[in-house]
Amino acid sequence: MTHDLVIRGGTLATAEKTFRADVGIQGERISELGTGLQGKRVIDASGKLVLPGGVDSHCHIEQLSSMGVMTADDFYSATVSAAHGGTTTVIPFCAQHRADNLQTVLKDYHERARAKAVIDYGFHLIIANPDEPTLREHLPEAIRSGVRSFKIFMTYERTRLHDEQILDVMAAARKHGALVMVHAENHGMISWLAGRMVKQGNKLVDCPILIVHVSTNDGIEAIRQARARGLKVLGETCPQYLFLTAKDIDIGMQGALFCCSPPPRDEAAQEACWRGLKDGTLHVYSSDHAPYGLQGKLPKGDKTTFKEMANGVPGLELRLPLLFTYGVGAGRISLPEFVNLTATRHAQTYGIYPRKGTIAVGADADLAIWDPEKSVVVEQTRDQTGYTPYKGRKLKGWPVTVLSRGAVIVEDGRLSAERGRGKFLAREASDALRPLGRDVPEVAQLKAWETPLEL
């Protein structure tokens, strides 16, 4: 068989193993793995690594913040930046604000992404207005369309939900088979639950949740203990909690560029995050790319207070090279663990595996060919913020060729992808919903879409 494209002579890595093989690609899919494969075009990957394209399941693209600040990146600039860093799938947030109709918001995000994205994408929803139409009609409709996860905030006045609303949203997720992501900074609720419920071994709602951007040893330990008790709790961390500390913020107004929420901690917290990644307590590694430009960071110039700074740092392009350098290169994690943390678990958790996140026959040919010896000194990235908190860092290991659904979209630093070539990914139920004992068939098959939500 002669394939459309063959990647020959590289070392392949999945979440389970590394091995030598050629990759045959027919159309948009991987068609064969073996040796001596023939192709109409051949890419020589000798001495290089062939990895699944990264999946970044936590990023903010063309999103208006609750403070009214638009991110610097639109769906074109963000996905171009992602592609250059070896990421071929993104799942950004579709943000509902207090007075928004969820259907209108989701339609608007679809239109923006469809016209601009150069790689494939899905959506999470941010729920800020869980009124009756949202819970009874709009959320179930969104889930049916393949938007299988949503985020809630326990803090920030413009986005936070009250305890009763949080439970309403979690009940809707449980009924319709969606995963809830939690920005968990509500001290009162956490203390109440920890003191009165968890100690007794009770559960409020049997709903899998993912705690985003975990940054402290206490937070990691709480997740570790919850998982040991059999609770369906997953954790996520991000580059800023592995590679930045509070010292980076303490540099006058320039520190605004490092300001994110939650903030970078200290070296002890960094080590805790590395341990959490290694032992699986921290399930995925995402960028939390929040690309606010200088106007968003310093709206009042040197008179800007910390309350007025847009929270967030760019990280979409450097997410993978940073972890490769300081993780794989430094011997902290293995190459299969790198693949698992940056691609496979994201795809499994958010319902796009094995189409994405692995190298297997039948999977989308989303691949990144890495030169493990290539050194890059970070000066600027391809997002639109105008700065990077990692400027001056020397990284070793870089994706030199990137494929999305069989098409070479980046080669030697050059982009060859048109606006709008990316496709929306209608996602299946999360793998996190599956180990539910007797409830698995009900949730996995999702038969009762029309059943009214009991509030």
C-alpha positions as CSV (number, residue, x, y, z in Angstrom):
1,M,0.0,0.0,0.0
2,T,1.3,3.5,-0.9
3,H,0.2,6.0,1.7
4,D,-0.4,9.7,1.1
5,L,2.3,10.5,3.6
6,V,4.8,8.5,5.6
7,I,6.8,9.7,8.6
8,R,9.9,7.5,8.6
9,G,12.6,6.6,11.0
10,G,11.4,8.4,14.1
11,T,11.0,7.2,17.7
12,L,7.3,7.2,18.5
13,A,5.8,7.8,22.0
14,T,2.4,7.2,23.4
15,A,1.2,7.3,27.0
16,E,2.2,3.7,27.4
17,K,5.5,3.3,25.6
18,T,8.2,4.4,23.1
19,F,9.0,2.4,20.0
20,R,10.5,2.7,16.6
21,A,8.1,2.7,13.7
22,D,7.1,4.5,10.5
23,V,3.7,6.2,10.5
24,G,1.5,5.8,7.4
25,I,-1.1,8.5,6.8
26,Q,-4.1,8.3,4.4
27,G,-6.2,11.4,4.2
28,E,-6.7,12.7,7.7
29,R,-6.1,9.5,9.6
30,I,-3.2,7.3,10.7
31,S,-3.6,4.2,8.4
32,E,-0.6,2.0,9.4
33,L,2.2,1.7,11.9
34,G,5.2,-0.4,10.8
35,T,8.5,-0.5,9.1
36,G,9.4,0.1,5.5
37,L,6.2,1.9,4.7
38,Q,5.9,3.6,1.3
39,G,4.3,7.0,0.7
40,K,3.8,9.6,-2.0
41,R,5.6,12.0,0.3
42,V,8.1,10.9,3.0
43,I,9.2,12.9,6.0
44,D,12.5,11.8,7.4
45,A,12.2,11.8,11.2
46,S,15.5,10.0,11.9
47,G,16.9,11.1,15.3
48,K,13.7,12.8,16.2
49,L,10.6,12.0,18.3
50,V,7.1,11.6,16.9
51,L,4.5,12.5,19.5
52,P,0.8,13.0,19.5
53,G,-0.2,16.6,18.9
54,G,-0.8,18.3,22.2
55,V,-4.3,18.9,23.5
56,D,-4.7,22.0,25.6
57,S,-8.0,21.7,27.5
58,H,-7.8,25.0,29.5
59,C,-7.2,28.2,27.5
60,H,-9.0,31.5,27.0
61,I,-9.4,32.6,23.4
62,E,-11.3,35.6,22.1
63,Q,-13.1,35.8,25.5
64,L,-14.4,38.8,27.3
65,S,-13.4,38.7,30.9
66,S,-15.9,39.5,33.7
67,M,-14.1,42.8,34.1
68,G,-14.9,43.7,30.5
69,V,-11.4,43.1,29.0
70,M,-11.1,41.2,25.8
71,T,-8.2,38.7,25.4
72,A,-5.5,39.8,23.0
73,D,-5.7,36.6,21.0
74,D,-8.5,35.7,18.6
75,F,-9.1,32.2,17.3
76,Y,-6.5,32.8,14.5
77,S,-3.6,34.1,16.5
78,A,-4.2,31.7,19.4
79,T,-4.4,28.6,17.3
80,V,-1.3,29.7,15.2
81,S,0.6,30.1,18.4
82,A,-0.6,26.7,19.7
83,A,0.4,25.0,16.5
84,H,4.0,26.4,16.6
85,G,4.3,24.9,20.1
86,G,3.1,21.4,19.0
87,T,-0.5,21.7,20.2
88,T,-3.1,20.5,17.6
89,T,-6.3,20.7,19.6
90,V,-7.6,23.3,22.0
91,I,-10.7,23.4,24.2
92,P,-11.2,27.1,25.2
93,F,-14.1,28.5,27.2
94,C,-17.4,29.9,25.9
95,A,-18.2,32.4,28.6
96,Q,-21.7,33.2,29.7
97,H,-22.0,36.4,31.7
98,R,-24.7,37.3,34.2
99,A,-27.4,38.4,31.7
100,D,-26.4,36.3,28.7
101,N,-28.5,33.8,26.9
102,L,-26.4,30.6,26.7
103,Q,-27.6,29.6,23.3
104,T,-26.7,33.1,21.9
105,V,-23.3,33.0,23.5
106,L,-22.5,29.5,22.1
107,K,-23.6,30.4,18.6
108,D,-21.3,33.5,18.7
109,Y,-18.3,31.5,19.7
110,H,-19.0,28.9,17.0
111,E,-19.0,31.6,14.4
112,R,-15.8,33.1,15.5
113,A,-13.9,29.8,15.7
114,R,-15.3,28.5,12.4
115,A,-13.9,31.5,10.5
116,K,-10.4,31.7,12.1
117,A,-9.1,28.5,13.8
118,V,-6.3,26.7,12.1
119,I,-6.4,23.6,14.3
120,D,-9.3,21.6,15.8
121,Y,-11.2,22.8,18.8
122,G,-14.0,22.1,21.2
123,F,-15.7,24.3,23.9
124,H,-16.2,24.3,27.6
125,L,-19.0,26.5,28.9
126,I,-18.6,29.0,31.7
127,I,-21.9,29.2,33.6
128,A,-22.6,32.5,35.3
129,N,-26.4,32.5,35.0
130,P,-27.8,29.1,36.0
131,D,-31.4,30.2,35.7
132,E,-34.3,27.8,34.9
133,P,-34.0,28.1,31.0
134,T,-30.3,27.5,31.2
135,L,-30.6,24.4,33.4
136,R,-33.7,22.9,31.9
137,E,-33.1,23.7,28.2
138,H,-29.9,25.3,27.2
139,L,-27.4,23.2,29.0
140,P,-28.9,19.9,27.9
141,E,-29.0,21.2,24.3
142,A,-25.3,22.2,24.5
143,I,-24.4,18.8,25.8
144,R,-26.3,17.1,23.0
145,S,-24.3,19.2,20.5
146,G,-21.0,17.8,21.9
147,V,-20.1,20.5,24.5
148,R,-19.5,18.1,27.4
149,S,-17.9,20.2,30.1
150,F,-18.5,23.4,31.9
151,K,-16.8,25.6,34.5
152,I,-18.1,27.3,37.5
153,F,-16.5,29.9,39.7
154,M,-16.7,29.9,43.5
155,T,-15.2,33.4,43.7
156,Y,-15.2,36.8,41.8
157,E,-18.4,38.8,42.2
158,R,-19.3,38.9,38.5
159,T,-19.0,35.2,37.9
160,R,-19.3,33.3,41.2
161,L,-22.2,31.1,41.9
162,H,-23.9,30.7,45.3
163,D,-23.8,27.3,46.9
164,E,-27.4,26.4,45.8
165,Q,-26.5,27.4,42.2
166,I,-23.4,25.3,42.3
167,L,-25.4,22.2,43.4
168,D,-28.0,22.9,40.7
169,V,-25.3,23.0,38.0
170,M,-23.6,19.8,39.4
171,A,-27.0,18.1,39.4
172,A,-27.5,19.1,35.8
173,A,-24.1,17.7,34.9
174,R,-24.8,14.4,36.7
175,K,-28.1,14.0,35.0
176,H,-26.9,14.7,31.4
177,G,-23.4,13.3,31.5
178,A,-21.1,16.3,31.7
179,L,-17.9,17.1,33.6
180,V,-17.7,20.1,35.9
181,M,-14.5,22.2,36.2
182,V,-14.3,24.2,39.4
183,H,-12.4,27.4,40.1
184,A,-12.3,26.6,43.8
185,E,-11.5,29.6,46.0
186,N,-14.6,29.9,48.2
187,H,-13.2,29.4,51.7
188,G,-16.5,29.4,53.5
189,M,-18.0,26.6,51.4
190,I,-14.8,24.5,51.4
191,S,-14.4,24.8,55.2
192,W,-18.1,23.8,55.7
193,L,-17.9,20.8,53.4
194,A,-14.6,19.7,54.8
195,G,-15.7,20.0,58.4
196,R,-19.2,18.6,58.2
197,M,-19.5,16.4,55.2
198,V,-16.2,14.9,54.1
199,K,-15.4,13.9,57.7
200,Q,-18.6,11.9,57.8
201,G,-17.9,10.3,54.4
202,N,-21.0,11.9,52.8
203,K,-21.4,13.2,49.3
204,L,-23.6,16.1,48.1
205,V,-23.8,15.2,44.4
206,D,-22.1,12.1,42.9
207,C,-20.6,14.2,40.1
208,P,-17.0,14.0,38.8
209,I,-15.3,17.3,39.1
210,L,-11.9,18.7,37.9
211,I,-10.2,21.3,40.1
212,V,-8.4,23.7,37.8
213,H,-5.1,25.4,38.2
214,V,-4.1,23.7,41.5
215,S,-1.0,25.4,42.9
216,T,-0.5,24.5,46.6
217,N,0.6,21.5,48.5
218,D,-2.6,21.6,50.6
219,G,-4.8,21.6,47.5
220,I,-2.9,18.7,46.0
221,E,-3.1,16.8,49.3
222,A,-6.8,17.4,49.5
223,I,-7.3,15.9,46.0
224,R,-5.0,13.0,46.9
225,Q,-7.0,12.1,50.0
226,A,-10.3,12.5,48.2
227,R,-9.2,10.2,45.4
228,A,-8.0,7.7,48.0
229,R,-11.5,7.6,49.4
230,G,-12.8,6.8,45.9
231,L,-14.2,10.2,45.1
232,K,-14.2,11.3,41.4
233,V,-12.0,14.3,41.8
234,L,-9.3,15.3,39.3
235,G,-6.7,18.0,39.5
236,E,-4.9,20.2,36.9
237,T,-1.9,22.4,37.1
238,C,-0.3,24.9,34.7
239,P,3.2,26.2,33.6
240,Q,3.0,29.2,35.9
241,Y,2.8,27.0,39.0
242,L,5.8,24.9,37.9
243,F,8.1,27.6,36.5
244,L,7.1,30.9,38.2
245,T,7.1,31.9,41.9
246,A,5.8,34.9,43.9
247,K,9.2,36.5,43.5
248,D,8.4,37.0,39.8
249,I,5.5,39.2,40.7
250,D,7.4,41.3,43.3
251,I,9.1,43.5,40.7
252,G,7.1,46.7,40.7
253,M,4.6,47.4,37.9
254,Q,6.4,44.9,35.7
255,G,5.0,42.2,38.0
256,A,1.6,42.9,36.5
257,L,2.7,40.8,33.5
258,F,3.1,37.8,35.8
259,C,-0.2,38.4,37.6
260,C,-2.6,35.4,37.4
261,S,-5.2,33.8,39.5
262,P,-4.4,31.9,41.6
263,P,-0.9,33.4,41.8
264,P,2.4,31.7,41.6
265,R,3.5,30.4,45.0
266,D,7.0,29.4,46.1
267,E,9.6,26.7,45.4
268,A,8.0,24.3,47.9
269,A,4.7,24.6,46.1
270,Q,6.5,24.0,42.7
271,E,7.9,20.8,44.1
272,A,4.5,19.7,45.3
273,C,3.1,20.3,41.8
274,W,5.9,18.1,40.3
275,R,5.1,15.3,42.8
276,G,1.4,15.6,42.0
277,L,2.1,15.3,38.2
278,K,4.4,12.3,38.9
279,D,2.0,10.3,41.1
280,G,-1.2,11.1,39.1
281,T,-2.9,13.4,41.7
282,L,-2.6,16.1,39.1
283,H,-4.3,14.5,36.2
284,V,-3.5,17.0,33.4
285,Y,-1.2,19.9,32.6
286,S,-2.8,22.8,30.8
287,S,-1.8,26.3,29.8
288,D,-4.7,28.4,31.3
289,H,-3.6,30.7,28.4
290,A,-5.2,34.1,29.3
291,P,-3.6,36.5,26.9
292,Y,-4.4,40.0,28.1
293,G,-2.4,42.8,26.5
294,L,-0.7,45.6,28.2
295,Q,-3.9,47.7,28.2
296,G,-5.6,44.9,30.0
297,K,-2.8,44.4,32.5
298,L,-2.2,48.1,33.2
299,P,-5.4,50.0,32.3
300,K,-4.4,53.0,34.4
301,G,-0.6,52.8,33.7
302,D,1.5,53.0,36.8
303,K,-1.5,53.9,38.9
304,T,-3.1,50.5,38.3
305,T,-3.9,48.6,41.5
306,F,-3.8,44.8,41.7
307,K,-7.6,44.7,41.8
308,E,-7.7,46.4,38.3
309,M,-5.2,44.1,36.6
310,A,-6.5,41.5,34.3
311,N,-5.6,38.1,35.8
312,G,-3.8,35.7,33.5
313,V,-0.6,35.0,31.6
314,P,0.0,33.7,28.1
315,G,1.3,30.1,27.8
316,L,-0.3,28.3,24.9
317,E,2.8,28.1,22.7
318,L,5.3,27.3,25.4
319,R,3.3,24.8,27.4
320,L,4.9,21.8,25.8
321,P,8.5,23.0,25.3
322,L,8.6,24.1,29.0
323,L,7.5,20.7,30.3
324,F,9.7,18.9,27.8
325,T,12.8,20.9,29.0
326,Y,12.2,20.9,32.7
327,G,10.3,17.6,32.9
328,V,11.7,15.1,30.3
329,G,15.0,16.8,29.9
330,A,15.6,17.1,33.6
331,G,14.6,13.5,34.3
332,R,11.5,14.5,36.4
333,I,9.1,12.7,34.1
334,S,9.4,10.1,31.3
335,L,8.5,10.7,27.7
336,P,5.3,8.6,28.0
337,E,4.3,10.6,31.1
338,F,4.9,13.7,29.1
339,V,2.5,12.5,26.4
340,N,0.0,11.4,29.0
341,L,0.0,14.8,30.8
342,T,-0.1,16.9,27.6
343,A,-2.3,15.0,25.2
344,T,-3.7,11.6,26.2
345,R,-5.4,12.3,29.5
346,H,-6.9,15.6,28.1
347,A,-8.4,13.6,25.2
348,Q,-9.8,10.9,27.6
349,T,-11.1,13.4,30.1
350,Y,-12.9,15.5,27.6
351,G,-14.3,12.8,25.3
352,I,-12.2,13.0,22.2
353,Y,-10.0,9.8,22.7
354,P,-8.8,7.9,20.8
355,R,-9.5,10.3,17.9
356,K,-7.1,12.7,19.5
357,G,-4.3,12.3,22.0
358,T,-2.6,9.1,20.8
359,I,-0.7,7.5,17.9
360,A,-2.9,4.6,16.7
361,V,-4.4,3.3,13.5
362,G,-7.7,5.1,12.9
363,A,-6.7,8.2,15.0
364,D,-6.5,11.6,13.5
365,A,-3.0,12.2,12.1
366,D,-2.3,15.0,14.6
367,L,1.4,14.6,15.2
368,A,4.4,16.7,16.3
369,I,7.9,15.8,15.2
370,W,10.3,17.0,18.0
371,D,14.0,17.6,17.7
372,P,15.1,16.8,21.2
373,E,18.4,18.6,20.7
374,K,17.0,21.9,19.3
375,S,17.7,24.8,21.7
376,V,15.6,27.9,21.7
377,V,16.1,31.0,23.8
378,V,12.6,32.5,24.4
379,E,12.3,36.1,23.2
380,Q,8.7,36.3,22.0
381,T,5.8,34.0,21.2
382,R,3.3,34.3,18.4
383,D,0.3,35.3,20.5
384,Q,-0.8,38.9,20.6
385,T,0.0,39.9,24.2
386,G,3.4,41.5,23.4
387,Y,5.2,39.8,26.3
388,T,5.9,36.4,27.8
389,P,6.7,35.6,31.4
390,Y,9.3,33.1,30.2
391,K,11.5,35.5,28.3
392,G,15.2,34.6,28.4
393,R,14.7,31.0,29.3
394,K,16.7,28.5,27.3
395,L,14.6,25.5,26.2
396,K,15.9,22.3,24.8
397,G,13.5,20.3,22.7
398,W,11.2,21.8,20.2
399,P,8.5,20.6,17.7
400,V,10.0,21.3,14.2
401,T,7.1,19.8,12.1
402,V,3.5,19.7,13.1
403,L,0.6,17.9,11.4
404,S,-3.1,18.4,11.9
405,R,-5.4,15.7,10.4
406,G,-2.6,14.7,8.1
407,A,-1.7,18.1,6.8
408,V,1.7,19.7,7.6
409,I,0.7,23.0,9.1
410,V,4.1,24.0,10.6
411,E,7.5,23.2,9.2
412,D,10.8,24.7,10.4
413,G,8.9,27.6,12.0
414,R,6.8,28.4,8.9
415,L,3.0,28.2,9.0
416,S,1.1,26.7,6.1
417,A,-2.5,26.6,7.4
418,E,-5.4,28.7,6.3
419,R,-7.9,30.5,8.6
420,G,-10.9,28.3,9.3
421,R,-9.4,24.9,8.5
422,G,-9.9,23.8,12.1
423,K,-13.0,21.7,12.8
424,F,-15.3,21.8,15.8
425,L,-15.1,18.6,17.9
426,A,-18.4,17.3,19.1
427,R,-17.3,15.4,22.2
428,E,-18.4,12.1,23.8
429,A,-19.0,11.6,27.5
430,S,-15.8,12.0,29.5
431,D,-14.0,8.9,30.6
432,A,-14.3,10.4,34.1
433,L,-18.0,9.5,34.0
434,R,-17.5,5.9,33.2
435,P,-16.3,4.2,36.4
436,L,-19.7,4.7,38.1
437,G,-20.6,1.1,38.9
438,R,-24.3,0.5,38.1
439,D,-24.8,4.0,36.7
440,V,-22.4,3.5,33.8
441,P,-24.9,2.4,31.1
442,E,-27.3,5.3,32.0
443,V,-24.6,8.0,31.8
444,A,-22.6,6.5,28.9
445,Q,-25.6,5.9,26.6
446,L,-27.4,9.1,27.6
447,K,-30.8,7.8,26.7
448,A,-33.0,10.2,28.6
449,W,-32.2,13.6,27.2
450,E,-35.8,14.9,27.5
451,T,-36.2,14.1,31.2
452,P,-36.8,17.3,33.1
453,L,-34.2,18.3,35.6
454,E,-35.4,18.0,39.2
455,L,-34.2,21.1,40.9
